[in-house]
Each structure stands twice: as structure tokens, then as C-alpha cells.
Amino acid sequence: MNKTENEIGKIIVNTAFDIHRELGVGLLENVYEAVLYERLKAQGLQVSGKFLLQLNLKNCALKMRFARI
């Protein structure tokens, strides 16, 4: 069964809050990201690695990586 964007969004937000409640604050972002990745996969979502976003804004070049969900 295909999930709607709202259903997927609820799963992501609820899972992120559950992880935050369980682990608390103070860990590196990579730890939370790895746990979120595994939990979303366990719930049947297709999750892949990060993608690179390059942004140039008023002489400021930014390169950021984001999880692809």
C-alpha cells in the first residue's frame, strides 16, 4: 500500500520524537541520523543515503548533505 505524504510525514516526525525521548540530548547528529535511518527502514519506508545540496547566496558558497527519504 502506498502511503500519502501526510502519512509519511507523521511517521518521520513521530519516529524522530521517539528517538529524542529515548536518547535525550547531547549526542552527535550522526548518531540520531543513523538511528532514524534504521527505524524508518524498519517501518517500511524507502530510505537512501545523503544527497549533496550546493547553494550560492550572496558570495557565500554552502555545501550541505541531506538524508534522502
PQR file with spaces between the fields and no chain letter, atoms N, CA, C, O and H, PARSE charges and radii, in Angstrom:
ATOM       1  N    MET     1       0.840   -1.182    0.000 -0.4000 1.5000
ATOM       2  CA   MET     1       0.000    0.000    0.000 -0.0000 2.0000
ATOM       3  C    MET     1       0.888    1.250    0.000  0.5500 1.7000
ATOM       4  O    MET     1       1.820    1.352    0.798 -0.5500 1.4000
ATOM       5  N    ASN     2       0.601    2.187   -0.886 -0.4000 1.5000
ATOM       6  CA   ASN     2       1.344    3.440   -0.944 -0.0000 2.0000
ATOM       7  C    ASN     2       0.828    4.400    0.114  0.5500 1.7000
ATOM       8  O    ASN     2      -0.379    4.560    0.297 -0.5500 1.4000
ATOM       9  H    ASN     2      -0.156    2.104   -1.534  0.4000 1.0000
ATOM      10  N    LYS     3       1.747    5.025    0.794 -0.4000 1.5000
ATOM      11  CA   LYS     3       1.376    5.989    1.837 -0.0000 2.0000
ATOM      12  C    LYS     3       1.314    7.384    1.242  0.5500 1.7000
ATOM      13  O    LYS     3       2.044    7.697    0.302 -0.5500 1.4000
ATOM      14  H    LYS     3       2.727    4.895    0.645  0.4000 1.0000
ATOM      15  N    THR     4       0.443    8.222    1.789 -0.4000 1.5000
ATOM      16  CA   THR     4       0.365    9.610    1.354 -0.0000 2.0000
ATOM      17  C    THR     4       1.518   10.395    1.972  0.5500 1.7000
ATOM      18  O    THR     4       2.172    9.922    2.900 -0.5500 1.4000
ATOM      19  H    THR     4      -0.151    7.968    2.553  0.4000 1.0000
ATOM      20  N    GLU     5       1.760   11.586    1.457 -0.4000 1.5000
ATOM      21  CA   GLU     5       2.810   12.445    2.018 -0.0000 2.0000
ATOM      22  C    GLU     5       2.547   12.742    3.485  0.5500 1.7000
ATOM      23  O    GLU     5       3.482   12.774    4.286 -0.5500 1.4000
ATOM      24  H    GLU     5       1.228   11.971    0.703  0.4000 1.0000
ATOM      25  N    ASN     6       1.291   12.958    3.847 -0.4000 1.5000
ATOM      26  CA   ASN     6       0.955   13.230    5.243 -0.0000 2.0000
ATOM      27  C    ASN     6       1.253   12.026    6.133  0.5500 1.7000
ATOM      28  O    ASN     6       1.760   12.185    7.243 -0.5500 1.4000
ATOM      29  H    ASN     6       0.532   12.931    3.196  0.4000 1.0000
ATOM      30  N    GLU     7       0.943   10.834    5.654 -0.4000 1.5000
ATOM      31  CA   GLU     7       1.229    9.621    6.428 -0.0000 2.0000
ATOM      32  C    GLU     7       2.737    9.438    6.614  0.5500 1.7000
ATOM      33  O    GLU     7       3.200    9.107    7.705 -0.5500 1.4000
ATOM      34  H    GLU     7       0.531   10.705    4.752  0.4000 1.0000
ATOM      35  N    ILE     8       3.485    9.656    5.549 -0.4000 1.5000
ATOM      36  CA   ILE     8       4.944    9.540    5.637 -0.0000 2.0000
ATOM      37  C    ILE     8       5.490   10.591    6.596  0.5500 1.7000
ATOM      38  O    ILE     8       6.354   10.293    7.421 -0.5500 1.4000
ATOM      39  H    ILE     8       3.108    9.925    4.663  0.4000 1.0000
ATOM      40  N    GLY     9       4.990   11.817    6.491 -0.4000 1.5000
ATOM      41  CA   GLY     9       5.430   12.888    7.381 -0.0000 2.0000
ATOM      42  C    GLY     9       5.164   12.569    8.841  0.5500 1.7000
ATOM      43  O    GLY     9       6.011   12.829    9.696 -0.5500 1.4000
ATOM      44  H    GLY     9       4.288   12.060    5.821  0.4000 1.0000
ATOM      45  N    LYS    10       3.994   12.008    9.138 -0.4000 1.5000
ATOM      46  CA   LYS    10       3.666   11.637   10.521 -0.0000 2.0000
ATOM      47  C    LYS    10       4.614   10.561   11.039  0.5500 1.7000
ATOM      48  O    LYS    10       5.061   10.617   12.184 -0.5500 1.4000
ATOM      49  H    LYS    10       3.306   11.798    8.444  0.4000 1.0000
ATOM      50  N    ILE    11       4.913    9.591   10.195 -0.4000 1.5000
ATOM      51  CA   ILE    11       5.831    8.526   10.603 -0.0000 2.0000
ATOM      52  C    ILE    11       7.200    9.116   10.932  0.5500 1.7000
ATOM      53  O    ILE    11       7.797    8.770   11.951 -0.5500 1.4000
ATOM      54  H    ILE    11       4.549    9.546    9.265  0.4000 1.0000
ATOM      55  N    ILE    12       7.691    9.993   10.083 -0.4000 1.5000
ATOM      56  CA   ILE    12       9.014   10.594   10.285 -0.0000 2.0000
ATOM      57  C    ILE    12       9.052   11.420   11.561  0.5500 1.7000
ATOM      58  O    ILE    12       9.958   11.262   12.380 -0.5500 1.4000
ATOM      59  H    ILE    12       7.206   10.274    9.255  0.4000 1.0000
ATOM      60  N    VAL    13       8.077   12.297   11.732 -0.4000 1.5000
ATOM      61  CA   VAL    13       8.060   13.174   12.913 -0.0000 2.0000
ATOM      62  C    VAL    13       7.897   12.354   14.191  0.5500 1.7000
ATOM      63  O    VAL    13       8.622   12.575   15.162 -0.5500 1.4000
ATOM      64  H    VAL    13       7.341   12.426   11.067  0.4000 1.0000
ATOM      65  N    ASN    14       6.967   11.424   14.202 -0.4000 1.5000
ATOM      66  CA   ASN    14       6.759   10.603   15.402 -0.0000 2.0000
ATOM      67  C    ASN    14       7.991    9.774   15.742  0.5500 1.7000
ATOM      68  O    ASN    14       8.347    9.628   16.911 -0.5500 1.4000
ATOM      69  H    ASN    14       6.378   11.244   13.414  0.4000 1.0000
ATOM      70  N    THR    15       8.635    9.236   14.722 -0.4000 1.5000
ATOM      71  CA   THR    15       9.840    8.446   14.956 -0.0000 2.0000
ATOM      72  C    THR    15      10.957    9.329   15.502  0.5500 1.7000
ATOM      73  O    THR    15      11.667    8.929   16.425 -0.5500 1.4000
ATOM      74  H    THR    15       8.346    9.355   13.772  0.4000 1.0000
ATOM      75  N    ALA    16      11.117   10.518   14.943 -0.4000 1.5000
ATOM      76  CA   ALA    16      12.148   11.444   15.428 -0.0000 2.0000
ATOM      77  C    ALA    16      11.905   11.823   16.884  0.5500 1.7000
ATOM      78  O    ALA    16      12.849   11.868   17.674 -0.5500 1.4000
ATOM      79  H    ALA    16      10.541   10.843   14.194  0.4000 1.0000
ATOM      80  N    PHE    17      10.654   12.095   17.252 -0.4000 1.5000
ATOM      81  CA   PHE    17      10.340   12.426   18.647 -0.0000 2.0000
ATOM      82  C    PHE    17      10.600   11.236   19.575  0.5500 1.7000
ATOM      83  O    PHE    17      11.105   11.414   20.683 -0.5500 1.4000
ATOM      84  H    PHE    17       9.887   12.059   16.610  0.4000 1.0000
ATOM      85  N    ASP    18      10.260   10.032   19.130 -0.4000 1.5000
ATOM      86  CA   ASP    18      10.527    8.833   19.937 -0.0000 2.0000
ATOM      87  C    ASP    18      12.025    8.669   20.190  0.5500 1.7000
ATOM      88  O    ASP    18      12.447    8.365   21.306 -0.5500 1.4000
ATOM      89  H    ASP    18       9.849    9.887   18.230  0.4000 1.0000
ATOM      90  N    ILE    19      12.812    8.873   19.152 -0.4000 1.5000
ATOM      91  CA   ILE    19      14.269    8.758   19.283 -0.0000 2.0000
ATOM      92  C    ILE    19      14.784    9.815   20.252  0.5500 1.7000
ATOM      93  O    ILE    19      15.629    9.521   21.098 -0.5500 1.4000
ATOM      94  H    ILE    19      12.469    9.120   18.246  0.4000 1.0000
ATOM      95  N    HIS    20      14.287   11.029   20.136 -0.4000 1.5000
ATOM      96  CA   HIS    20      14.723   12.107   21.033 -0.0000 2.0000
ATOM      97  C    HIS    20      14.384   11.781   22.488  0.5500 1.7000
ATOM      98  O    HIS    20      15.190   12.015   23.389 -0.5500 1.4000
ATOM      99  H    HIS    20      13.601   11.267   19.449  0.4000 1.0000
ATOM     100  N    ARG    21      13.186   11.240   22.708 -0.4000 1.5000
ATOM     101  CA   ARG    21      12.788   10.871   24.073 -0.0000 2.0000
ATOM     102  C    ARG    21      13.678    9.753   24.621  0.5500 1.7000
ATOM     103  O    ARG    21      14.046    9.762   25.796 -0.5500 1.4000
ATOM     104  H    ARG    21      12.531   11.051   21.977  0.4000 1.0000
ATOM     105  N    GLU    22      14.018    8.798   23.766 -0.4000 1.5000
ATOM     106  CA   GLU    22      14.830    7.664   24.209 -0.0000 2.0000
ATOM     107  C    GLU    22      16.289    8.039   24.445  0.5500 1.7000
ATOM     108  O    GLU    22      16.877    7.639   25.450 -0.5500 1.4000
ATOM     109  H    GLU    22      13.719    8.791   22.811  0.4000 1.0000
ATOM     110  N    LEU    23      16.876    8.802   23.531 -0.4000 1.5000
ATOM     111  CA   LEU    23      18.308    9.092   23.608 -0.0000 2.0000
ATOM     112  C    LEU    23      18.633   10.394   24.339  0.5500 1.7000
ATOM     113  O    LEU    23      19.737   10.566   24.855 -0.5500 1.4000
ATOM     114  H    LEU    23      16.399    9.127   22.714  0.4000 1.0000
ATOM     115  N    GLY    24      17.664   11.306   24.377 -0.4000 1.5000
ATOM     116  CA   GLY    24      17.928   12.587   25.013 -0.0000 2.0000
ATOM     117  C    GLY    24      18.791   13.477   24.131  0.5500 1.7000
ATOM     118  O    GLY    24      18.910   13.253   22.926 -0.5500 1.4000
ATOM     119  H    GLY    24      16.767   11.166   23.958  0.4000 1.0000
ATOM     120  N    VAL    25      19.384   14.479   24.741 -0.4000 1.5000
ATOM     121  CA   VAL    25      20.187   15.452   24.008 -0.0000 2.0000
ATOM     122  C    VAL    25      21.675   15.182   24.225  0.5500 1.7000
ATOM     123  O    VAL    25      22.055   14.442   25.132 -0.5500 1.4000
ATOM     124  H    VAL    25      19.288   14.661   25.719  0.4000 1.0000
ATOM     125  N    GLY    26      22.497   15.782   23.398 -0.4000 1.5000
ATOM     126  CA   GLY    26      23.931   15.763   23.623 -0.0000 2.0000
ATOM     127  C    GLY    26      24.731   14.831   22.743  0.5500 1.7000
ATOM     128  O    GLY    26      25.961   14.866   22.781 -0.5500 1.4000
ATOM     129  H    GLY    26      22.188   16.384   22.662  0.4000 1.0000
ATOM     130  N    LEU    27      24.078   13.997   21.950 -0.4000 1.5000
ATOM     131  CA   LEU    27      24.820   13.114   21.055 -0.0000 2.0000
ATOM     132  C    LEU    27      25.094   13.834   19.740  0.5500 1.7000
ATOM     133  O    LEU    27      24.449   14.831   19.416 -0.5500 1.4000
ATOM     134  H    LEU    27      23.079   13.969   21.919  0.4000 1.0000
ATOM     135  N    LEU    28      26.037   13.326   19.011 -0.4000 1.5000
ATOM     136  CA   LEU    28      26.319   13.896   17.700 -0.0000 2.0000
ATOM     137  C    LEU    28      25.147   13.651   16.757  0.5500 1.7000
ATOM     138  O    LEU    28      24.434   12.655   16.874 -0.5500 1.4000
ATOM     139  H    LEU    28      26.562   12.517   19.274  0.4000 1.0000
ATOM     140  N    GLU    29      24.964   14.573   15.826 -0.4000 1.5000
ATOM     141  CA   GLU    29      23.863   14.475   14.883 -0.0000 2.0000
ATOM     142  C    GLU    29      23.896   13.159   14.108  0.5500 1.7000
ATOM     143  O    GLU    29      22.846   12.599   13.792 -0.5500 1.4000
ATOM     144  H    GLU    29      25.544   15.383   15.731  0.4000 1.0000
ATOM     145  N    ASN    30      25.086   12.668   13.804 -0.4000 1.5000
ATOM     146  CA   ASN    30      25.210   11.415   13.051 -0.0000 2.0000
ATOM     147  C    ASN    30      24.590   10.235   13.791  0.5500 1.7000
ATOM     148  O    ASN    30      24.091    9.304   13.158 -0.5500 1.4000
ATOM     149  H    ASN    30      25.939   13.123   14.060  0.4000 1.0000
ATOM     150  N    VAL    31      24.616   10.262   15.110 -0.4000 1.5000
ATOM     151  CA   VAL    31      24.018    9.184   15.900 -0.0000 2.0000
ATOM     152  C    VAL    31      22.506    9.188   15.712  0.5500 1.7000
ATOM     153  O    VAL    31      21.911    8.152   15.415 -0.5500 1.4000
ATOM     154  H    VAL    31      25.021   11.018   15.623  0.4000 1.0000
ATOM     155  N    TYR    32      21.886   10.351   15.884 -0.4000 1.5000
ATOM     156  CA   TYR    32      20.435   10.459   15.705 -0.0000 2.0000
ATOM     157  C    TYR    32      20.047   10.075   14.277  0.5500 1.7000
ATOM     158  O    TYR    32      19.048    9.389   14.062 -0.5500 1.4000
ATOM     159  H    TYR    32      22.370   11.192   16.125  0.4000 1.0000
ATOM     160  N    GLU    33      20.836   10.519   13.313 -0.4000 1.5000
ATOM     161  CA   GLU    33      20.552   10.240   11.912 -0.0000 2.0000
ATOM     162  C    GLU    33      20.607    8.744   11.623  0.5500 1.7000
ATOM     163  O    GLU    33      19.742    8.216   10.924 -0.5500 1.4000
ATOM     164  H    GLU    33      21.648   11.077   13.488  0.4000 1.0000
ATOM     165  N    ALA    34      21.610    8.062   12.153 -0.4000 1.5000
ATOM     166  CA   ALA    34      21.747    6.626   11.919 -0.0000 2.0000
ATOM     167  C    ALA    34      20.576    5.855   12.527  0.5500 1.7000
ATOM     168  O    ALA    34      20.056    4.922   11.914 -0.5500 1.4000
ATOM     169  H    ALA    34      22.312    8.491   12.720  0.4000 1.0000
ATOM     170  N    VAL    35      20.165    6.244   13.723 -0.4000 1.5000
ATOM     171  CA   VAL    35      19.030    5.579   14.381 -0.0000 2.0000
ATOM     172  C    VAL    35      17.747    5.847   13.590  0.5500 1.7000
ATOM     173  O    VAL    35      16.953    4.934   13.362 -0.5500 1.4000
ATOM     174  H    VAL    35      20.587    7.002   14.221  0.4000 1.0000
ATOM     175  N    LEU    36      17.545    7.105   13.172 -0.4000 1.5000
ATOM     176  CA   LEU    36      16.353    7.453   12.392 -0.0000 2.0000
ATOM     177  C    LEU    36      16.321    6.655   11.095  0.5500 1.7000
ATOM     178  O    LEU    36      15.274    6.135   10.709 -0.5500 1.4000
ATOM     179  H    LEU    36      18.189    7.847   13.357  0.4000 1.0000
ATOM     180  N    TYR    37      17.448    6.556   10.430 -0.4000 1.5000
ATOM     181  CA   TYR    37      17.544    5.797    9.181 -0.0000 2.0000
ATOM     182  C    TYR    37      17.086    4.356    9.382  0.5500 1.7000
ATOM     183  O    TYR    37      16.269    3.846    8.614 -0.5500 1.4000
ATOM     184  H    TYR    37      18.299    6.977   10.743  0.4000 1.0000
ATOM     185  N    GLU    38      17.608    3.706   10.407 -0.4000 1.5000
ATOM     186  CA   GLU    38      17.257    2.305   10.658 -0.0000 2.0000
ATOM     187  C    GLU    38      15.796    2.146   11.066  0.5500 1.7000
ATOM     188  O    GLU    38      15.125    1.209   10.633 -0.5500 1.4000
ATOM     189  H    GLU    38      18.271    4.119   11.031  0.4000 1.0000
ATOM     190  N    ARG    39      15.309    3.056   11.893 -0.4000 1.5000
ATOM     191  CA   ARG    39      13.911    2.954   12.344 -0.0000 2.0000
ATOM     192  C    ARG    39      12.930    3.191   11.196  0.5500 1.7000
ATOM     193  O    ARG    39      11.894    2.530   11.122 -0.5500 1.4000
ATOM     194  H    ARG    39      15.854    3.817   12.245  0.4000 1.0000
ATOM     195  N    LEU    40      13.246    4.123   10.306 -0.4000 1.5000
ATOM     196  CA   LEU    40      12.352    4.376    9.170 -0.0000 2.0000
ATOM     197  C    LEU    40      12.347    3.183    8.225  0.5500 1.7000
ATOM     198  O    LEU    40      11.295    2.812    7.704 -0.5500 1.4000
ATOM     199  H    LEU    40      14.087    4.660   10.366  0.4000 1.0000
ATOM     200  N    LYS    41      13.504    2.581    7.999 -0.4000 1.5000
ATOM     201  CA   LYS    41      13.556    1.371    7.170 -0.0000 2.0000
ATOM     202  C    LYS    41      12.734    0.262    7.803  0.5500 1.7000
ATOM     203  O    LYS    41      12.028   -0.464    7.102 -0.5500 1.4000
ATOM     204  H    LYS    41      14.359    2.883    8.422  0.4000 1.0000
ATOM     205  N    ALA    42      12.818    0.122    9.128 -0.4000 1.5000
ATOM     206  CA   ALA    42      12.080   -0.923    9.833 -0.0000 2.0000
ATOM     207  C    ALA    42      10.567   -0.725    9.723  0.5500 1.7000
ATOM     208  O    ALA    42       9.799   -1.680    9.846 -0.5500 1.4000
ATOM     209  H    ALA    42      13.391    0.711    9.697  0.4000 1.0000
ATOM     210  N    GLN    43      10.150    0.509    9.492 -0.4000 1.5000
ATOM     211  CA   GLN    43       8.722    0.801    9.351 -0.0000 2.0000
ATOM     212  C    GLN    43       8.261    0.750    7.892  0.5500 1.7000
ATOM     213  O    GLN    43       7.130    1.121    7.576 -0.5500 1.4000
ATOM     214  H    GLN    43      10.774    1.284    9.392  0.4000 1.0000
ATOM     215  N    GLY    44       9.144    0.290    7.017 -0.4000 1.5000
ATOM     216  CA   GLY    44       8.743    0.079    5.635 -0.0000 2.0000
ATOM     217  C    GLY    44       8.968    1.248    4.695  0.5500 1.7000
ATOM     218  O    GLY    44       8.553    1.194    3.538 -0.5500 1.4000
ATOM     219  H    GLY    44      10.062   -0.012    7.274  0.4000 1.0000
ATOM     220  N    LEU    45       9.620    2.309    5.169 -0.4000 1.5000
ATOM     221  CA   LEU    45       9.895    3.436    4.276 -0.0000 2.0000
ATOM     222  C    LEU    45      11.175    3.159    3.498  0.5500 1.7000
ATOM     223  O    LEU    45      12.103    2.532    4.008 -0.5500 1.4000
ATOM     224  H    LEU    45       9.957    2.353    6.109  0.4000 1.0000
ATOM     225  N    GLN    46      11.210    3.627    2.273 -0.4000 1.5000
ATOM     226  CA   GLN    46      12.416    3.505    1.460 -0.0000 2.0000
ATOM     227  C    GLN    46      13.312    4.696    1.774  0.5500 1.7000
ATOM     228  O    GLN    46      12.982    5.837    1.451 -0.5500 1.4000
ATOM     229  H    GLN    46      10.456    4.136    1.859  0.4000 1.0000
ATOM     230  N    VAL    47      14.434    4.422    2.398 -0.4000 1.5000
ATOM     231  CA   VAL    47      15.361    5.474    2.809 -0.0000 2.0000
ATOM     232  C    VAL    47      16.691    5.193    2.134  0.5500 1.7000
ATOM     233  O    VAL    47      17.170    4.060    2.136 -0.5500 1.4000
ATOM     234  H    VAL    47      14.702    3.496    2.661  0.4000 1.0000
ATOM     235  N    SER    48      17.279    6.218    1.561 -0.4000 1.5000
ATOM     236  CA   SER    48      18.593    6.035    0.949 -0.0000 2.0000
ATOM     237  C    SER    48      19.578    7.004    1.595  0.5500 1.7000
ATOM     238  O    SER    48      19.229    7.747    2.512 -0.5500 1.4000
ATOM     239  H    SER    48      16.890    7.139    1.558  0.4000 1.0000
ATOM     240  N    GLY    49      20.795    6.984    1.107 -0.4000 1.5000
ATOM     241  CA   GLY    49      21.844    7.823    1.685 -0.0000 2.0000
ATOM     242  C    GLY    49      21.600    9.305    1.477  0.5500 1.7000
ATOM     243  O    GLY    49      20.521    9.727    1.062 -0.5500 1.4000
ATOM     244  H    GLY    49      21.078    6.381    0.362  0.4000 1.0000
ATOM     245  N    LYS    50      22.622   10.080    1.773 -0.4000 1.5000
ATOM     246  CA   LYS    50      22.507   11.530    1.688 -0.0000 2.0000
ATOM     247  C    LYS    50      22.740   12.022    0.267  0.5500 1.7000
ATOM     248  O    LYS    50      23.378   11.351   -0.543 -0.5500 1.4000
ATOM     249  H    LYS    50      23.499    9.738    2.110  0.4000 1.0000
ATOM     250  N    PHE    51      22.209   13.211   -0.018 -0.4000 1.5000
ATOM     251  CA   PHE    51      22.489   13.872   -1.282 -0.0000 2.0000
ATOM     252  C    PHE    51      23.116   15.230   -0.974  0.5500 1.7000
ATOM     253  O    PHE    51      22.880   15.811    0.085 -0.5500 1.4000
ATOM     254  H    PHE    51      21.691   13.756    0.641  0.4000 1.0000
ATOM     255  N    LEU    52      23.902   15.716   -1.900 -0.4000 1.5000
ATOM     256  CA   LEU    52      24.616   16.970   -1.722 -0.0000 2.0000
ATOM     257  C    LEU    52      23.812   18.123   -2.301  0.5500 1.7000
ATOM     258  O    LEU    52      23.351   18.054   -3.441 -0.5500 1.4000
ATOM     259  H    LEU    52      24.094   15.244   -2.761  0.4000 1.0000
ATOM     260  N    LEU    53      23.645   19.178   -1.523 -0.4000 1.5000
ATOM     261  CA   LEU    53      22.988   20.401   -1.979 -0.0000 2.0000
ATOM     262  C    LEU    53      24.026   21.505   -1.966  0.5500 1.7000
ATOM     263  O    LEU    53      24.615   21.801   -0.927 -0.5500 1.4000
ATOM     264  H    LEU    53      24.020   19.234   -0.597  0.4000 1.0000
ATOM     265  N    GLN    54      24.249   22.111   -3.117 -0.4000 1.5000
ATOM     266  CA   GLN    54      25.178   23.221   -3.205 -0.0000 2.0000
ATOM     267  C    GLN    54      24.367   24.488   -3.414  0.5500 1.7000
ATOM     268  O    GLN    54      23.498   24.551   -4.284 -0.5500 1.4000
ATOM     269  H    GLN    54      23.771   21.871   -3.961  0.4000 1.0000
ATOM     270  N    LEU    55      24.661   25.486   -2.614 -0.4000 1.5000
ATOM     271  CA   LEU    55      23.883   26.721   -2.626 -0.0000 2.0000
ATOM     272  C    LEU    55      24.842   27.897   -2.620  0.5500 1.7000
ATOM     273  O    LEU    55      25.734   27.971   -1.775 -0.5500 1.4000
ATOM     274  H    LEU    55      25.368   25.435   -1.908  0.4000 1.0000
ATOM     275  N    ASN    56      24.665   28.810   -3.551 -0.4000 1.5000
ATOM     276  CA   ASN    56      25.457   30.034   -3.595 -0.0000 2.0000
ATOM     277  C    ASN    56      24.527   31.204   -3.301  0.5500 1.7000
ATOM     278  O    ASN    56      23.564   31.446   -4.028 -0.5500 1.4000
ATOM     279  H    ASN    56      23.941   28.750   -4.238  0.4000 1.0000
ATOM     280  N    LEU    57      24.825   31.918   -2.234 -0.4000 1.5000
ATOM     281  CA   LEU    57      23.958   33.003   -1.806 -0.0000 2.0000
ATOM     282  C    LEU    57      24.815   34.189   -1.389  0.5500 1.7000
ATOM     283  O    LEU    57      25.509   34.138   -0.373 -0.5500 1.4000
ATOM     284  H    LEU    57      25.607   31.721   -1.643  0.4000 1.0000
ATOM     285  N    LYS    58      24.763   35.244   -2.170 -0.4000 1.5000
ATOM     286  CA   LYS    58      25.498   36.484   -1.869 -0.0000 2.0000
ATOM     287  C    LYS    58      26.955   36.204   -1.499  0.5500 1.7000
ATOM     288  O    LYS    58      27.397   36.526   -0.397 -0.5500 1.4000
ATOM     289  H    LYS    58      24.200   35.286   -2.995  0.4000 1.0000
ATOM     290  N    ASN    59      27.688   35.604   -2.426 -0.4000 1.5000
ATOM     291  CA   ASN    59      29.119   35.323   -2.263 -0.0000 2.0000
ATOM     292  C    ASN    59      29.422   34.319   -1.151  0.5500 1.7000
ATOM     293  O    ASN    59      30.562   34.238   -0.694 -0.5500 1.4000
ATOM     294  H    ASN    59      27.328   35.343   -3.322  0.4000 1.0000
ATOM     295  N    CYS    60      28.441   33.567   -0.717 -0.4000 1.5000
ATOM     296  CA   CYS    60      28.648   32.545    0.301 -0.0000 2.0000
ATOM     297  C    CYS    60      28.268   31.198   -0.325  0.5500 1.7000
ATOM     298  O    CYS    60      27.100   30.946   -0.622 -0.5500 1.4000
ATOM     299  H    CYS    60      27.514   33.632   -1.088  0.4000 1.0000
ATOM     300  N    ALA    61      29.262   30.350   -0.516 -0.4000 1.5000
ATOM     301  CA   ALA    61      29.020   29.033   -1.112 -0.0000 2.0000
ATOM     302  C    ALA    61      28.838   28.007    0.001  0.5500 1.7000
ATOM     303  O    ALA    61      29.723   27.819    0.835 -0.5500 1.4000
ATOM     304  H    ALA    61      30.211   30.555   -0.274  0.4000 1.0000
ATOM     305  N    LEU    62      27.707   27.359    0.005 -0.4000 1.5000
ATOM     306  CA   LEU    62      27.403   26.342    1.009 -0.0000 2.0000
ATOM     307  C    LEU    62      27.290   24.983    0.340  0.5500 1.7000
ATOM     308  O    LEU    62      26.735   24.861   -0.752 -0.5500 1.4000
ATOM     309  H    LEU    62      26.988   27.512   -0.673  0.4000 1.0000
ATOM     310  N    LYS    63      27.812   23.974    0.995 -0.4000 1.5000
ATOM     311  CA   LYS    63      27.640   22.589    0.552 -0.0000 2.0000
ATOM     312  C    LYS    63      27.143   21.805    1.750  0.5500 1.7000
ATOM     313  O    LYS    63      27.823   21.712    2.772 -0.5500 1.4000
ATOM     314  H    LYS    63      28.262   24.073    1.883  0.4000 1.0000
ATOM     315  N    MET    64      25.949   21.240    1.615 -0.4000 1.5000
ATOM     316  CA   MET    64      25.349   20.510    2.721 -0.0000 2.0000
ATOM     317  C    MET    64      24.859   19.157    2.217  0.5500 1.7000
ATOM     318  O    MET    64      24.471   19.008    1.058 -0.5500 1.4000
ATOM     319  H    MET    64      25.397   21.316    0.785  0.4000 1.0000
ATOM     320  N    ARG    65      24.886   18.186    3.107 -0.4000 1.5000
ATOM     321  CA   ARG    65      24.367   16.855    2.777 -0.0000 2.0000
ATOM     322  C    ARG    65      23.081   16.623    3.568  0.5500 1.7000
ATOM     323  O    ARG    65      22.996   16.942    4.754 -0.5500 1.4000
ATOM     324  H    ARG    65      25.201   18.307    4.048  0.4000 1.0000
ATOM     325  N    PHE    66      22.088   16.062    2.886 -0.4000 1.5000
ATOM     326  CA   PHE    66      20.796   15.789    3.497 -0.0000 2.0000
ATOM     327  C    PHE    66      20.405   14.343    3.260  0.5500 1.7000
ATOM     328  O    PHE    66      20.773   13.751    2.246 -0.5500 1.4000
ATOM     329  H    PHE    66      22.157   15.803    1.923  0.4000 1.0000
ATOM     330  N    ALA    67      19.669   13.784    4.185 -0.4000 1.5000
ATOM     331  CA   ALA    67      19.161   12.426    4.022 -0.0000 2.0000
ATOM     332  C    ALA    67      18.098   12.418    2.936  0.5500 1.7000
ATOM     333  O    ALA    67      17.267   13.322    2.847 -0.5500 1.4000
ATOM     334  H    ALA    67      19.370   14.265    5.009  0.4000 1.0000
ATOM     335  N    ARG    68      18.142   11.400    2.129 -0.4000 1.5000
ATOM     336  CA   ARG    68      17.152   11.258    1.056 -0.0000 2.0000
ATOM     337  C    ARG    68      16.106   10.278    1.556  0.5500 1.7000
ATOM     338  O    ARG    68      16.400    9.105    1.785 -0.5500 1.4000
ATOM     339  H    ARG    68      18.817   10.666    2.201  0.4000 1.0000
ATOM     340  N    ILE    69      14.884   10.765    1.724 -0.4000 1.5000
ATOM     341  CA   ILE    69      13.808    9.925    2.246 -0.0000 2.0000
ATOM     342  C    ILE    69      12.743    9.749    1.179  0.5500 1.7000
ATOM     343  O    ILE    69      11.741    9.072    1.411 -0.5500 1.4000
ATOM     344  H    ILE    69      14.645   11.718    1.538  0.4000 1.0000
